[in-house]
Amino acid sequence: MKKEKKAAVGKKPSLSSLYKRMDFSKKTALWGIIFLLPWLFGLIFFFLRPLANTLWYSLCNMQIVDGKFTGTFIGIENYKWVLTVNPDYTRMLGESFINMATQVPFQIFLSLFIAILLNGEYRGRGFFRAVFVIPIILATGIATFSLSETSVAEEVTESVVNMDWLVDLVVNSGIPSELTSTLVTYVNNIFDVVTTCGVQILLFLAGLQAISPSLYEVAKIEGCTTFETFCKITLPMVSPTILVCLVYSISESFANAQVTSGTSTVAFSDYIHSVTFSGASEYFGYSAAMSFIYFIATLVTIGVVSGIVSKGVFYYD
């Protein structure tokens, strides 16, 4: 018996026994790490590694030697060429910022408005919620490519989503001319904006459903109006969701930015792609510098906006 006890004491505990001895908080942390491993793997190998390569390419004069890319370190010369020599890049970068600043607030407002409507109690609510999930499906690459290759989509957009009457209403409404052009731009782009609001609508809908009904009951007893209830309960309670939607909308706006190149409108990423494969191998360094500047600009914008908005975010315990 003594020998068996000694053997049991000297034996290393198995993984199952170690797991059983853990308290609940440690088990939760362990499973959190396990579920994060796929994301961490993708972050390291499919984001950080290409990002490091892009930074290295942007600091080098890239040449193809024996079928392989070799880089000669030249410092910030590629960045100087992009920012001071290239006549189009800074203009396109400013244009993408302007588009982001004009589209994102409208996306947030429209998403919250639609989410409030879908959160109401009425018949057919499930059907209308399904209808507003369609933009998420249409935003997928295959669906977007299939629709863009057909002329049916253009005919449907022109016939069903015809906003000429609304444009005339804005122009003839007596609104100051300084605001008319902005409103007309919003009206003309409303279909494109709605198709990019699917994720934000779902996030706002989840945030609205997480609000305790007792808060609205207390506000009703106290005699608050609908507007006061929205300002004092709904808006503060969904403020964390607004921050999340802002980050998502800004990143999506920069990722899908449309800029003017010559007489046509192209995606900013397509412009950088065209520079990359324009012929000479040294343009790989130029395009890498363009990509890295664009990445840093996006990151700084998200950081600044998040820092400002987070000061007004209300977290309910």
C-alpha positions, 0 to 999 in steps of 0.5 A: 500500500505504501509503495502504491501511495508513493507511486501515486504521489510521484505520478504527474497529473493528467491534463483532464485532472488539471482541468478539473482542478481549475476554478471557473474563471480559469476555465473561462480564460482557457476557453477564451484563449482556445477560441482566439487561437484561429484569429491569432493565427490569421492575425500573425500569418495573414496580416502582420507578416504581409504588413511587415513585408509591405513596410520593408518593400516601401523602404527598398528599391525592388528588383527582380533577380533570377525570378525573385524579388530583391530589395535594396534599402533606400530609406524614405525615397519611395515615400517622398516620391508618393507624397511630392512627385506623384500628382494624384495620390495626395488628391485621392487620399484627401478625396477618400477622407472627404467621402468618409467624413460625409458618408459615415455619419449618414450611415450611423444615423440611417442604421440607428433609425432603421434599427429603431423601426425594426425593433418596434412591436408590429405584425410582420416584424420578422419579414422586414428584419429579413429584408434589411439583412439582404444588404449583407448578402449583397455585400459579399464578393460573389453576389456583388460580382454577379450583379455588376456583370449584369445589366439587370441591376442597372435597370432595376436601380434606375427604375425602382430606386429613382430618386429624381423626385427627391432631388427636386424636392430638396432643391426646391425646398428653400434650404440654403444653397450651402446645404443643398449640394450636400443633401443632393449628394446624400440622396443620390448615394442613398442606395449605395449607403443603405447597402453598406448599413446591413451590419450596423443595423444588426449591431444596433438592433442587438444593442436596442434589444439589450436595453431593459424594458423597465427603464422605458416603463420608469420613463413612461411613469415619470411622464417623459416624452418620446424624444426625452426617452430617446435622448436620456435612455436609448441614446446613452444605452446604445452609445457603446454600439455607436462606437463599434459601428463607427469603427466598422464604418470608417474601416469599411469606408477606407477599404472601399473608397472610390476616387476620381482617376482621370475621367472615371471613378475607381476604387483606391485599391484598384489605383494602387494595384494598377501602379504596382503592375504598371511595368517596372519592378521599382513600382512595387516599392512605390505601391508599397509606400502608398499602401502603408501610408493609406493603412497608417492614415486609416489607423490614425483616423480610427484612433482619433475618432474612437478617442473622441467618441469614447469620452461620451460613451455610457457603460451600464453595469 
